[in-house]
Amino acid sequence: MESFLILGFFMGMGHALEADHLAAVGTLASTGKATPKRLALLGASWGFGHTTTLFLISMPVVVFGYVLTTRVAAGFETFVGVMLIALGARVVWKLWRNKVHFHLHDHGDGRPHFHAHSHLHSHMPHADDPHHHEHGAFSLRAYVVGLAHGAAGSAALVAIAAAATQNAVTAMGYILIFGLGSVLGMAALTYTASWPLKLAEATAARFMGVVQLLVAGVAVFIGIQSIMENGPVFLGIG
C-alpha cells in the first residue's frame, strides 16, 4: 500500500503540469506581482482547490458506488473549457480596461520589486500614487479555478484508484495523496517559473505585455479545444 500511495503522490505532481492547468494558473498570475512567493502561493491555492473537489467527488464514487458517467465527465471538461476562455478574455480586458503597466518600485523598505498595476481611478501624479497590492496570500480565485479542474479530472482518477484496489480507504488515501502531490507540483512549478520573469525586469514593460497576451491566447485555445472535444459528448450528440 505504501508504494501505491507514493506512486499517487508523484502522479499528482505530474498531473499538475497538464496544459489546461498551467494555462489557468498562468492567466491568474499574468497581471500580478511576479515574485517566487506570490506565484508559489497561487499554484498552491489552485492545488488545494483541485484536491478539495477530487476528494469530495471521489468519495461517493468509491465509498457508495455512485457511477460517474462519461457524459457527466464531459460536462466537467466542457465547463473547464469555458472557464479557460473566460480567464484568457479577462486578462486581455484587464490590460485594456485598467491601463495595466509594469515597472520596478518599492514601498519605502529599500526592496524594489516588479509587478503589474493600474492607476485607472487615481487622479494623483504617477510618482505620488501608492501601489497597493497583495504581496503574498492565499488566492481565493485560484482556489475556485482549482475546484473546477478537480471536478474535470476526477473521473479518470477514480477509475485508476478503483482498478488498483478494492479497499475504499486505500483508494481514498490514494486520491488524497494524489491531490497533495498536485499542490506541491503546481507550487514548485510556479515558484520556479518566477525566476525567468525576475531576470526580465530590465526590459519588462513590453516583454511582459506580450507574454500576458500569449498566456491569454493559449488559455483561450485550450479552452476551445476542450469544448470541441467534450461538448458534443456532454450534449449527447457526439
One Martini backbone bead per residue (centre of mass of N, CA, C, O) as a GRO file, in nm:
protein
  238
    1MET     BB    1   0.056   0.064  -0.018
    2GLU     BB    2   0.292   0.260  -0.007
    3SER     BB    3   0.362   0.250  -0.310
    4PHE     BB    4   0.086   0.347  -0.409
    5LEU     BB    5   0.096   0.628  -0.267
    6ILE     BB    6   0.358   0.729  -0.390
    7LEU     BB    7   0.258   0.719  -0.677
    8GLY     BB    8   0.029   0.925  -0.636
    9PHE     BB    9   0.206   1.168  -0.573
   10PHE     BB   10   0.367   1.177  -0.846
   11MET     BB   11   0.115   1.191  -1.026
   12GLY     BB   12   0.018   1.461  -0.911
   13MET     BB   13   0.258   1.629  -1.002
   14GLY     BB   14   0.216   1.568  -1.306
   15HIS     BB   15  -0.083   1.664  -1.330
   16ALA     BB   16  -0.025   1.973  -1.282
   17LEU     BB   17   0.124   1.993  -1.588
   18GLU     BB   18  -0.109   2.038  -1.746
   19ALA     BB   19  -0.214   2.254  -1.979
   20ASP     BB   20  -0.479   2.363  -1.842
   21HIS     BB   21  -0.350   2.429  -1.571
   22LEU     BB   22  -0.130   2.627  -1.667
   23ALA     BB   23  -0.319   2.825  -1.807
   24ALA     BB   24  -0.480   2.912  -1.560
   25VAL     BB   25  -0.245   3.006  -1.375
   26GLY     BB   26  -0.122   3.203  -1.581
   27THR     BB   27  -0.360   3.405  -1.584
   28LEU     BB   28  -0.353   3.471  -1.278
   29ALA     BB   29  -0.036   3.570  -1.287
   30SER     BB   30  -0.019   3.798  -1.527
   31THR     BB   31  -0.141   4.061  -1.327
   32GLY     BB   32   0.103   4.045  -1.122
   33LYS     BB   33   0.335   3.965  -0.898
   34ALA     BB   34   0.673   3.849  -0.985
   35THR     BB   35   0.708   3.624  -0.740
   36PRO     BB   36   0.776   3.337  -0.587
   37LYS     BB   37   0.567   3.355  -0.358
   38ARG     BB   38   0.312   3.428  -0.518
   39LEU     BB   39   0.317   3.194  -0.726
   40ALA     BB   40   0.320   2.962  -0.521
   41LEU     BB   41   0.046   3.041  -0.390
   42LEU     BB   42  -0.122   3.008  -0.641
   43GLY     BB   43  -0.055   2.711  -0.692
   44ALA     BB   44  -0.152   2.606  -0.414
   45SER     BB   45  -0.443   2.706  -0.432
   46TRP     BB   46  -0.515   2.536  -0.670
   47GLY     BB   47  -0.443   2.259  -0.541
   48PHE     BB   48  -0.654   2.271  -0.310
   49GLY     BB   49  -0.899   2.285  -0.494
   50HIS     BB   50  -0.844   2.026  -0.649
   51THR     BB   51  -0.850   1.838  -0.397
   52THR     BB   52  -1.130   1.895  -0.290
   53THR     BB   53  -1.292   1.784  -0.536
   54LEU     BB   54  -1.174   1.508  -0.562
   55PHE     BB   55  -1.265   1.409  -0.284
   56LEU     BB   56  -1.576   1.473  -0.296
   57ILE     BB   57  -1.635   1.308  -0.561
   58SER     BB   58  -1.496   1.029  -0.486
   59MET     BB   59  -1.650   0.928  -0.240
   60PRO     BB   60  -1.925   0.826  -0.367
   61VAL     BB   61  -1.784   0.638  -0.569
   62VAL     BB   62  -1.611   0.455  -0.377
   63VAL     BB   63  -1.810   0.407  -0.127
   64PHE     BB   64  -2.119   0.404  -0.290
   65GLY     BB   65  -2.109   0.352  -0.618
   66TYR     BB   66  -2.113   0.585  -0.790
   67VAL     BB   67  -2.178   0.690  -1.123
   68LEU     BB   68  -1.949   0.834  -1.353
   69THR     BB   69  -2.023   0.953  -1.633
   70THR     BB   70  -1.925   1.054  -1.941
   71ARG     BB   71  -2.109   1.300  -1.953
   72VAL     BB   72  -2.026   1.431  -1.689
   73ALA     BB   73  -1.726   1.452  -1.753
   74ALA     BB   74  -1.769   1.628  -2.008
   75GLY     BB   75  -1.902   1.862  -1.858
   76PHE     BB   76  -1.657   1.942  -1.692
   77GLU     BB   77  -1.466   1.994  -1.935
   78THR     BB   78  -1.639   2.212  -2.067
   79PHE     BB   79  -1.630   2.411  -1.834
   80VAL     BB   80  -1.324   2.451  -1.842
   81GLY     BB   81  -1.320   2.573  -2.124
   82VAL     BB   82  -1.488   2.822  -2.053
   83MET     BB   83  -1.302   2.924  -1.828
   84LEU     BB   84  -1.048   2.970  -2.002
   85ILE     BB   85  -1.170   3.181  -2.186
   86ALA     BB   86  -1.242   3.378  -1.958
   87LEU     BB   87  -0.952   3.418  -1.852
   88GLY     BB   88  -0.829   3.524  -2.113
   89ALA     BB   89  -1.025   3.763  -2.149
   90ARG     BB   90  -0.957   3.901  -1.879
   91VAL     BB   91  -0.669   3.981  -1.942
   92VAL     BB   92  -0.728   4.163  -2.184
   93TRP     BB   93  -0.931   4.351  -2.043
   94LYS     BB   94  -0.746   4.447  -1.812
   95LEU     BB   95  -0.527   4.576  -1.987
   96TRP     BB   96  -0.724   4.779  -2.122
   97ARG     BB   97  -0.907   4.901  -1.891
   98ASN     BB   98  -0.660   4.952  -1.659
   99LYS     BB   99  -0.386   5.028  -1.767
  100VAL     BB  100  -0.161   4.827  -1.754
  101HIS     BB  101   0.162   4.825  -1.590
  102PHE     BB  102   0.535   4.828  -1.573
  103HIS     BB  103   0.748   4.832  -1.273
  104LEU     BB  104   0.967   4.940  -1.053
  105HIS     BB  105   0.927   4.920  -0.689
  106ASP     BB  106   0.857   5.051  -0.362
  107HIS     BB  107   0.773   5.076   0.017
  108GLY     BB  108   1.029   5.202   0.181
  109ASP     BB  109   1.231   4.923   0.219
  110GLY     BB  110   1.454   4.876  -0.019
  111ARG     BB  111   1.261   4.658  -0.200
  112PRO     BB  112   1.250   4.605  -0.505
  113HIS     BB  113   0.978   4.547  -0.744
  114PHE     BB  114   0.771   4.351  -0.970
  115HIS     BB  115   0.463   4.468  -1.130
  116ALA     BB  116   0.131   4.484  -1.197
  117HIS     BB  117  -0.061   4.793  -1.264
  118SER     BB  118  -0.306   5.050  -1.166
  119HIS     BB  119  -0.450   5.408  -1.227
  120LEU     BB  120  -0.748   5.454  -1.315
  121HIS     BB  121  -0.878   5.612  -1.032
  122SER     BB  122  -0.652   5.818  -1.041
  123HIS     BB  123  -0.542   6.182  -0.967
  124MET     BB  124  -0.250   6.133  -0.938
  125PRO     BB  125   0.057   6.134  -0.966
  126HIS     BB  126   0.244   5.869  -1.036
  127ALA     BB  127   0.477   5.914  -0.821
  128ASP     BB  128   0.245   5.951  -0.575
  129ASP     BB  129   0.115   5.681  -0.624
  130PRO     BB  130   0.014   5.417  -0.478
  131HIS     BB  131   0.093   5.051  -0.450
  132HIS     BB  132  -0.166   4.849  -0.403
  133HIS     BB  133  -0.097   4.509  -0.291
  134GLU     BB  134  -0.036   4.185  -0.294
  135HIS     BB  135   0.242   3.989  -0.121
  136GLY     BB  136   0.099   3.727  -0.014
  137ALA     BB  137  -0.166   3.492  -0.056
  138PHE     BB  138  -0.442   3.344  -0.050
  139SER     BB  139  -0.625   3.232  -0.342
  140LEU     BB  140  -0.950   3.223  -0.425
  141ARG     BB  141  -0.945   3.211  -0.732
  142ALA     BB  142  -0.752   2.967  -0.756
  143TYR     BB  143  -0.928   2.775  -0.593
  144VAL     BB  144  -1.175   2.775  -0.784
  145VAL     BB  145  -1.024   2.674  -1.031
  146GLY     BB  146  -0.938   2.409  -0.893
  147LEU     BB  147  -1.219   2.294  -0.852
  148ALA     BB  148  -1.281   2.257  -1.154
  149HIS     BB  149  -1.039   2.067  -1.218
  150GLY     BB  150  -1.115   1.843  -1.019
  151ALA     BB  151  -1.377   1.762  -1.160
  152ALA     BB  152  -1.251   1.694  -1.442
  153GLY     BB  153  -1.029   1.473  -1.307
  154SER     BB  154  -1.196   1.244  -1.147
  155ALA     BB  155  -1.266   1.001  -1.332
  156ALA     BB  156  -0.984   0.878  -1.391
  157LEU     BB  157  -0.890   0.854  -1.097
  158VAL     BB  158  -1.108   0.659  -0.995
  159ALA     BB  159  -1.044   0.431  -1.192
  160ILE     BB  160  -0.758   0.375  -1.089
  161ALA     BB  161  -0.822   0.323  -0.790
  162ALA     BB  162  -1.037   0.094  -0.835
  163ALA     BB  163  -0.844  -0.100  -1.002
  164ALA     BB  164  -0.614  -0.129  -0.769
  165THR     BB  165  -0.856  -0.137  -0.547
  166GLN     BB  166  -1.104  -0.260  -0.294
  167ASN     BB  167  -1.020  -0.031  -0.096
  168ALA     BB  168  -1.155   0.257   0.009
  169VAL     BB  169  -0.932   0.378   0.187
  170THR     BB  170  -0.702   0.350  -0.016
  171ALA     BB  171  -0.832   0.508  -0.247
  172MET     BB  172  -0.865   0.776  -0.088
  173GLY     BB  173  -0.566   0.802  -0.018
  174TYR     BB  174  -0.472   0.828  -0.309
  175ILE     BB  175  -0.632   1.084  -0.381
  176LEU     BB  176  -0.510   1.265  -0.164
  177ILE     BB  177  -0.211   1.231  -0.245
  178PHE     BB  178  -0.250   1.329  -0.530
  179GLY     BB  179  -0.343   1.615  -0.451
  180LEU     BB  180  -0.087   1.694  -0.291
  181GLY     BB  181   0.099   1.665  -0.533
  182SER     BB  182  -0.036   1.899  -0.692
  183VAL     BB  183   0.039   2.119  -0.498
  184LEU     BB  184   0.348   2.089  -0.515
  185GLY     BB  185   0.380   2.099  -0.822
  186MET     BB  186   0.259   2.385  -0.869
  187ALA     BB  187   0.430   2.544  -0.669
  188ALA     BB  188   0.707   2.468  -0.792
  189LEU     BB  189   0.659   2.572  -1.077
  190THR     BB  190   0.584   2.872  -1.011
  191TYR     BB  191   0.842   2.933  -0.862
  192THR     BB  192   1.037   2.875  -1.099
  193ALA     BB  193   0.895   3.071  -1.313
  194SER     BB  194   0.979   3.347  -1.171
  195TRP     BB  195   1.283   3.385  -1.252
  196PRO     BB  196   1.269   3.476  -1.551
  197LEU     BB  197   1.106   3.730  -1.478
  198LYS     BB  198   1.325   3.869  -1.310
  199LEU     BB  199   1.534   3.886  -1.551
  200ALA     BB  200   1.318   4.086  -1.720
  201GLU     BB  201   1.293   4.371  -1.579
  202ALA     BB  202   1.450   4.576  -1.761
  203THR     BB  203   1.236   4.480  -2.021
  204ALA     BB  204   0.923   4.435  -1.923
  205ALA     BB  205   0.700   4.605  -2.043
  206ARG     BB  206   0.679   4.465  -2.325
  207PHE     BB  207   0.730   4.169  -2.264
  208MET     BB  208   0.487   4.122  -2.064
  209GLY     BB  209   0.262   4.197  -2.254
  210VAL     BB  210   0.313   3.965  -2.451
  211VAL     BB  211   0.295   3.731  -2.251
  212GLN     BB  212   0.002   3.779  -2.161
  213LEU     BB  213  -0.126   3.740  -2.441
  214LEU     BB  214  -0.022   3.451  -2.478
  215VAL     BB  215  -0.159   3.326  -2.234
  216ALA     BB  216  -0.445   3.396  -2.320
  217GLY     BB  217  -0.438   3.244  -2.593
  218VAL     BB  218  -0.384   2.962  -2.478
  219ALA     BB  219  -0.635   2.942  -2.300
  220VAL     BB  220  -0.842   2.971  -2.528
  221PHE     BB  221  -0.748   2.734  -2.702
  222ILE     BB  222  -0.789   2.511  -2.486
  223GLY     BB  223  -1.086   2.571  -2.436
  224ILE     BB  224  -1.189   2.510  -2.723
  225GLN     BB  225  -1.081   2.222  -2.736
  226SER     BB  226  -1.247   2.113  -2.494
  227ILE     BB  227  -1.526   2.174  -2.611
  228MET     BB  228  -1.500   2.009  -2.879
  229GLU     BB  229  -1.446   1.730  -2.730
  230ASN     BB  230  -1.693   1.745  -2.492
  231GLY     BB  231  -1.960   1.877  -2.579
  232PRO     BB  232  -2.100   1.651  -2.749
  233VAL     BB  233  -2.112   1.447  -2.516
  234PHE     BB  234  -2.278   1.621  -2.319
  235LEU     BB  235  -2.519   1.667  -2.548
  236GLY     BB  236  -2.548   1.386  -2.717
  237ILE     BB  237  -2.380   1.422  -3.026
  238GLY     BB  238  -2.109   1.218  -3.020
   0.00000   0.00000   0.00000
